[in-house]
Amino acid sequence: MGLQGLCIGNGILTVENFKQAEERANPDKQNKGGGAAAAALHLLSLSHKWADNKKGIGFKAD
């Protein structure tokens, strides 16, 4: 979660060739994109769960 309560996700697929990209992105193999999407959805779920807690982390907006 970011400082303003926003979900921040970053998924970068690093490969040396097309064959590696296919294997890492294939849902039947490593499915790296699916893992990144699942992590983003989990963050979104947590942000909804914690939405009532608006105390912040000590910073005040001017």
Jmol script that loads the backbone (N, CA, C; Angstrom):
load data "model"
ATOM      1  N   MET A   1       0.842  -1.171   0.000  1.00  0.00           N
ATOM      2  CA  MET A   1       0.000   0.000   0.000  1.00  0.00           C
ATOM      3  C   MET A   1       0.891   1.240   0.000  1.00  0.00           C
ATOM      4  N   GLY A   2       0.484   2.230  -0.751  1.00  0.00           N
ATOM      5  CA  GLY A   2       1.220   3.474  -0.787  1.00  0.00           C
ATOM      6  C   GLY A   2       0.865   4.343   0.414  1.00  0.00           C
ATOM      7  N   LEU A   3       1.526   5.465   0.557  1.00  0.00           N
ATOM      8  CA  LEU A   3       1.292   6.346   1.696  1.00  0.00           C
ATOM      9  C   LEU A   3      -0.111   6.934   1.698  1.00  0.00           C
ATOM     10  N   GLN A   4      -0.723   7.096   0.539  1.00  0.00           N
ATOM     11  CA  GLN A   4      -2.064   7.646   0.457  1.00  0.00           C
ATOM     12  C   GLN A   4      -3.126   6.554   0.415  1.00  0.00           C
ATOM     13  N   GLY A   5      -2.783   5.334   0.756  1.00  0.00           N
ATOM     14  CA  GLY A   5      -3.747   4.246   0.777  1.00  0.00           C
ATOM     15  C   GLY A   5      -4.038   3.653  -0.585  1.00  0.00           C
ATOM     16  N   LEU A   6      -3.217   3.960  -1.569  1.00  0.00           N
ATOM     17  CA  LEU A   6      -3.411   3.422  -2.913  1.00  0.00           C
ATOM     18  C   LEU A   6      -2.658   2.112  -3.067  1.00  0.00           C
ATOM     19  N   CYS A   7      -3.260   1.184  -3.788  1.00  0.00           N
ATOM     20  CA  CYS A   7      -2.578  -0.080  -4.078  1.00  0.00           C
ATOM     21  C   CYS A   7      -1.559   0.150  -5.183  1.00  0.00           C
ATOM     22  N   ILE A   8      -0.352  -0.288  -4.952  1.00  0.00           N
ATOM     23  CA  ILE A   8       0.714  -0.126  -5.932  1.00  0.00           C
ATOM     24  C   ILE A   8       1.258  -1.503  -6.283  1.00  0.00           C
ATOM     25  N   GLY A   9       1.241  -1.832  -7.555  1.00  0.00           N
ATOM     26  CA  GLY A   9       1.761  -3.115  -8.000  1.00  0.00           C
ATOM     27  C   GLY A   9       2.736  -2.924  -9.143  1.00  0.00           C
ATOM     28  N   ASN A  10       3.703  -3.816  -9.229  1.00  0.00           N
ATOM     29  CA  ASN A  10       4.697  -3.732 -10.286  1.00  0.00           C
ATOM     30  C   ASN A  10       5.116  -5.150 -10.654  1.00  0.00           C
ATOM     31  N   GLY A  11       4.901  -5.518 -11.889  1.00  0.00           N
ATOM     32  CA  GLY A  11       5.315  -6.843 -12.341  1.00  0.00           C
ATOM     33  C   GLY A  11       6.132  -6.717 -13.618  1.00  0.00           C
ATOM     34  N   ILE A  12       7.380  -7.099 -13.554  1.00  0.00           N
ATOM     35  CA  ILE A  12       8.268  -7.011 -14.713  1.00  0.00           C
ATOM     36  C   ILE A  12       8.771  -8.406 -15.035  1.00  0.00           C
ATOM     37  N   LEU A  13       8.566  -8.818 -16.257  1.00  0.00           N
ATOM     38  CA  LEU A  13       9.019 -10.128 -16.715  1.00  0.00           C
ATOM     39  C   LEU A  13      10.365  -9.935 -17.409  1.00  0.00           C
ATOM     40  N   THR A  14      11.434 -10.386 -16.783  1.00  0.00           N
ATOM     41  CA  THR A  14      12.767 -10.246 -17.372  1.00  0.00           C
ATOM     42  C   THR A  14      13.160 -11.558 -18.033  1.00  0.00           C
ATOM     43  N   VAL A  15      13.495 -11.460 -19.295  1.00  0.00           N
ATOM     44  CA  VAL A  15      13.836 -12.649 -20.085  1.00  0.00           C
ATOM     45  C   VAL A  15      15.001 -12.332 -21.005  1.00  0.00           C
ATOM     46  N   GLU A  16      15.632 -13.382 -21.485  1.00  0.00           N
ATOM     47  CA  GLU A  16      16.716 -13.224 -22.452  1.00  0.00           C
ATOM     48  C   GLU A  16      16.265 -13.530 -23.867  1.00  0.00           C
ATOM     49  N   ASN A  17      15.126 -14.234 -24.008  1.00  0.00           N
ATOM     50  CA  ASN A  17      14.648 -14.567 -25.350  1.00  0.00           C
ATOM     51  C   ASN A  17      13.147 -14.866 -25.311  1.00  0.00           C
ATOM     52  N   PHE A  18      12.577 -15.048 -26.495  1.00  0.00           N
ATOM     53  CA  PHE A  18      11.141 -15.268 -26.627  1.00  0.00           C
ATOM     54  C   PHE A  18      10.707 -16.566 -25.950  1.00  0.00           C
ATOM     55  N   LYS A  19      11.528 -17.592 -26.025  1.00  0.00           N
ATOM     56  CA  LYS A  19      11.184 -18.880 -25.410  1.00  0.00           C
ATOM     57  C   LYS A  19      11.015 -18.734 -23.893  1.00  0.00           C
ATOM     58  N   GLN A  20      11.916 -17.995 -23.258  1.00  0.00           N
ATOM     59  CA  GLN A  20      11.790 -17.751 -21.818  1.00  0.00           C
ATOM     60  C   GLN A  20      10.515 -16.965 -21.512  1.00  0.00           C
ATOM     61  N   ALA A  21      10.216 -15.981 -22.338  1.00  0.00           N
ATOM     62  CA  ALA A  21       9.006 -15.180 -22.131  1.00  0.00           C
ATOM     63  C   ALA A  21       7.755 -16.041 -22.219  1.00  0.00           C
ATOM     64  N   GLU A  22       7.713 -16.918 -23.216  1.00  0.00           N
ATOM     65  CA  GLU A  22       6.559 -17.814 -23.354  1.00  0.00           C
ATOM     66  C   GLU A  22       6.405 -18.715 -22.132  1.00  0.00           C
ATOM     67  N   GLU A  23       7.496 -19.274 -21.652  1.00  0.00           N
ATOM     68  CA  GLU A  23       7.424 -20.194 -20.510  1.00  0.00           C
ATOM     69  C   GLU A  23       7.003 -19.477 -19.233  1.00  0.00           C
ATOM     70  N   ARG A  24       7.535 -18.295 -19.005  1.00  0.00           N
ATOM     71  CA  ARG A  24       7.222 -17.566 -17.772  1.00  0.00           C
ATOM     72  C   ARG A  24       5.818 -16.974 -17.786  1.00  0.00           C
ATOM     73  N   ALA A  25       5.283 -16.689 -18.967  1.00  0.00           N
ATOM     74  CA  ALA A  25       3.951 -16.104 -19.066  1.00  0.00           C
ATOM     75  C   ALA A  25       2.851 -17.145 -19.240  1.00  0.00           C
ATOM     76  N   ASN A  26       3.202 -18.354 -19.588  1.00  0.00           N
ATOM     77  CA  ASN A  26       2.228 -19.413 -19.857  1.00  0.00           C
ATOM     78  C   ASN A  26       1.515 -19.832 -18.568  1.00  0.00           C
ATOM     79  N   PRO A  27       0.165 -19.749 -18.536  1.00  0.00           N
ATOM     80  CA  PRO A  27      -0.580 -20.155 -17.336  1.00  0.00           C
ATOM     81  C   PRO A  27      -0.369 -21.617 -16.950  1.00  0.00           C
ATOM     82  N   ASP A  28      -0.013 -22.468 -17.902  1.00  0.00           N
ATOM     83  CA  ASP A  28       0.217 -23.881 -17.601  1.00  0.00           C
ATOM     84  C   ASP A  28       1.630 -24.154 -17.083  1.00  0.00           C
ATOM     85  N   LYS A  29       2.485 -23.139 -17.110  1.00  0.00           N
ATOM     86  CA  LYS A  29       3.870 -23.321 -16.646  1.00  0.00           C
ATOM     87  C   LYS A  29       4.126 -22.396 -15.455  1.00  0.00           C
ATOM     88  N   GLN A  30       4.967 -21.386 -15.610  1.00  0.00           N
ATOM     89  CA  GLN A  30       5.325 -20.533 -14.466  1.00  0.00           C
ATOM     90  C   GLN A  30       4.258 -19.493 -14.130  1.00  0.00           C
ATOM     91  N   ASN A  31       3.526 -19.009 -15.120  1.00  0.00           N
ATOM     92  CA  ASN A  31       2.411 -18.075 -14.918  1.00  0.00           C
ATOM     93  C   ASN A  31       2.782 -16.870 -14.049  1.00  0.00           C
ATOM     94  N   LYS A  32       3.851 -16.188 -14.396  1.00  0.00           N
ATOM     95  CA  LYS A  32       4.300 -15.034 -13.617  1.00  0.00           C
ATOM     96  C   LYS A  32       3.280 -13.896 -13.632  1.00  0.00           C
ATOM     97  N   GLY A  33       2.606 -13.695 -14.756  1.00  0.00           N
ATOM     98  CA  GLY A  33       1.585 -12.649 -14.830  1.00  0.00           C
ATOM     99  C   GLY A  33       0.412 -12.933 -13.914  1.00  0.00           C
ATOM    100  N   GLY A  34       0.031 -14.194 -13.834  1.00  0.00           N
ATOM    101  CA  GLY A  34      -1.058 -14.580 -12.936  1.00  0.00           C
ATOM    102  C   GLY A  34      -0.704 -14.318 -11.483  1.00  0.00           C
ATOM    103  N   GLY A  35       0.545 -14.571 -11.126  1.00  0.00           N
ATOM    104  CA  GLY A  35       0.999 -14.292  -9.758  1.00  0.00           C
ATOM    105  C   GLY A  35       0.978 -12.807  -9.446  1.00  0.00           C
ATOM    106  N   ALA A  36       1.382 -11.987 -10.413  1.00  0.00           N
ATOM    107  CA  ALA A  36       1.362 -10.534 -10.224  1.00  0.00           C
ATOM    108  C   ALA A  36      -0.073 -10.033 -10.088  1.00  0.00           C
ATOM    109  N   ALA A  37      -0.978 -10.574 -10.902  1.00  0.00           N
ATOM    110  CA  ALA A  37      -2.388 -10.184 -10.817  1.00  0.00           C
ATOM    111  C   ALA A  37      -2.987 -10.597  -9.475  1.00  0.00           C
ATOM    112  N   ALA A  38      -2.662 -11.790  -9.009  1.00  0.00           N
ATOM    113  CA  ALA A  38      -3.167 -12.259  -7.713  1.00  0.00           C
ATOM    114  C   ALA A  38      -2.672 -11.360  -6.579  1.00  0.00           C
ATOM    115  N   ALA A  39      -1.414 -10.935  -6.651  1.00  0.00           N
ATOM    116  CA  ALA A  39      -0.864 -10.040  -5.625  1.00  0.00           C
ATOM    117  C   ALA A  39      -1.585  -8.693  -5.636  1.00  0.00           C
ATOM    118  N   ALA A  40      -1.865  -8.154  -6.828  1.00  0.00           N
ATOM    119  CA  ALA A  40      -2.577  -6.881  -6.936  1.00  0.00           C
ATOM    120  C   ALA A  40      -3.990  -6.997  -6.369  1.00  0.00           C
ATOM    121  N   LEU A  41      -4.667  -8.099  -6.670  1.00  0.00           N
ATOM    122  CA  LEU A  41      -6.018  -8.302  -6.141  1.00  0.00           C
ATOM    123  C   LEU A  41      -6.004  -8.468  -4.622  1.00  0.00           C
ATOM    124  N   HIS A  42      -4.970  -9.105  -4.100  1.00  0.00           N
ATOM    125  CA  HIS A  42      -4.847  -9.252  -2.646  1.00  0.00           C
ATOM    126  C   HIS A  42      -4.659  -7.884  -1.985  1.00  0.00           C
ATOM    127  N   LEU A  43      -3.831  -7.024  -2.584  1.00  0.00           N
ATOM    128  CA  LEU A  43      -3.661  -5.668  -2.056  1.00  0.00           C
ATOM    129  C   LEU A  43      -4.970  -4.897  -2.086  1.00  0.00           C
ATOM    130  N   LEU A  44      -5.724  -5.046  -3.161  1.00  0.00           N
ATOM    131  CA  LEU A  44      -7.018  -4.375  -3.267  1.00  0.00           C
ATOM    132  C   LEU A  44      -7.964  -4.858  -2.176  1.00  0.00           C
ATOM    133  N   SER A  45      -7.986  -6.156  -1.946  1.00  0.00           N
ATOM    134  CA  SER A  45      -8.820  -6.729  -0.891  1.00  0.00           C
ATOM    135  C   SER A  45      -8.428  -6.180   0.482  1.00  0.00           C
ATOM    136  N   LEU A  46      -7.131  -6.099   0.742  1.00  0.00           N
ATOM    137  CA  LEU A  46      -6.670  -5.553   2.018  1.00  0.00           C
ATOM    138  C   LEU A  46      -7.031  -4.082   2.161  1.00  0.00           C
ATOM    139  N   SER A  47      -6.950  -3.320   1.072  1.00  0.00           N
ATOM    140  CA  SER A  47      -7.288  -1.898   1.151  1.00  0.00           C
ATOM    141  C   SER A  47      -8.758  -1.717   1.503  1.00  0.00           C
ATOM    142  N   HIS A  48      -9.627  -2.592   1.010  1.00  0.00           N
ATOM    143  CA  HIS A  48     -11.049  -2.523   1.364  1.00  0.00           C
ATOM    144  C   HIS A  48     -11.250  -2.930   2.824  1.00  0.00           C
ATOM    145  N   LYS A  49     -10.510  -3.925   3.261  1.00  0.00           N
ATOM    146  CA  LYS A  49     -10.614  -4.404   4.643  1.00  0.00           C
ATOM    147  C   LYS A  49     -10.183  -3.317   5.625  1.00  0.00           C
ATOM    148  N   TRP A  50      -9.144  -2.579   5.277  1.00  0.00           N
ATOM    149  CA  TRP A  50      -8.596  -1.563   6.164  1.00  0.00           C
ATOM    150  C   TRP A  50      -9.137  -0.163   5.881  1.00  0.00           C
ATOM    151  N   ALA A  51     -10.143  -0.028   5.031  1.00  0.00           N
ATOM    152  CA  ALA A  51     -10.644   1.285   4.609  1.00  0.00           C
ATOM    153  C   ALA A  51     -11.130   2.126   5.782  1.00  0.00           C
ATOM    154  N   ASP A  52     -11.644   1.510   6.825  1.00  0.00           N
ATOM    155  CA  ASP A  52     -12.161   2.264   7.963  1.00  0.00           C
ATOM    156  C   ASP A  52     -11.055   2.840   8.839  1.00  0.00           C
ATOM    157  N   ASN A  53      -9.861   2.307   8.737  1.00  0.00           N
ATOM    158  CA  ASN A  53      -8.740   2.783   9.536  1.00  0.00           C
ATOM    159  C   ASN A  53      -8.083   3.953   8.811  1.00  0.00           C
ATOM    160  N   LYS A  54      -8.478   5.176   9.140  1.00  0.00           N
ATOM    161  CA  LYS A  54      -8.005   6.367   8.437  1.00  0.00           C
ATOM    162  C   LYS A  54      -7.020   7.176   9.285  1.00  0.00           C
ATOM    163  N   LYS A  55      -6.367   6.559  10.246  1.00  0.00           N
ATOM    164  CA  LYS A  55      -5.467   7.286  11.133  1.00  0.00           C
ATOM    165  C   LYS A  55      -4.220   7.782  10.420  1.00  0.00           C
ATOM    166  N   GLY A  56      -3.821   7.155   9.337  1.00  0.00           N
ATOM    167  CA  GLY A  56      -2.620   7.561   8.628  1.00  0.00           C
ATOM    168  C   GLY A  56      -1.373   7.020   9.295  1.00  0.00           C
ATOM    169  N   ILE A  57      -0.229   7.527   8.856  1.00  0.00           N
ATOM    170  CA  ILE A  57       1.041   7.042   9.404  1.00  0.00           C
ATOM    171  C   ILE A  57       1.868   8.177   9.994  1.00  0.00           C
ATOM    172  N   GLY A  58       1.209   9.270  10.346  1.00  0.00           N
ATOM    173  CA  GLY A  58       1.929  10.359  10.992  1.00  0.00           C
ATOM    174  C   GLY A  58       2.148  11.577  10.122  1.00  0.00           C
ATOM    175  N   PHE A  59       1.803  11.512   8.849  1.00  0.00           N
ATOM    176  CA  PHE A  59       1.951  12.652   7.960  1.00  0.00           C
ATOM    177  C   PHE A  59       0.622  13.384   7.868  1.00  0.00           C
ATOM    178  N   LYS A  60       0.675  14.708   7.810  1.00  0.00           N
ATOM    179  CA  LYS A  60      -0.548  15.498   7.677  1.00  0.00           C
ATOM    180  C   LYS A  60      -0.556  16.177   6.317  1.00  0.00           C
ATOM    181  N   ALA A  61      -1.711  16.133   5.654  1.00  0.00           N
ATOM    182  CA  ALA A  61      -1.863  16.828   4.374  1.00  0.00           C
ATOM    183  C   ALA A  61      -2.168  18.290   4.657  1.00  0.00           C
ATOM    184  N   ASP A  62      -1.461  19.193   3.986  1.00  0.00           N
ATOM    185  CA  ASP A  62      -1.706  20.630   4.171  1.00  0.00           C
ATOM    186  C   ASP A  62      -2.748  21.118   3.217  1.00  0.00           C
TER     187      ASP A  62
END
end "model"
wireframe off; spacefill off
backbone 0.3
color backbone group
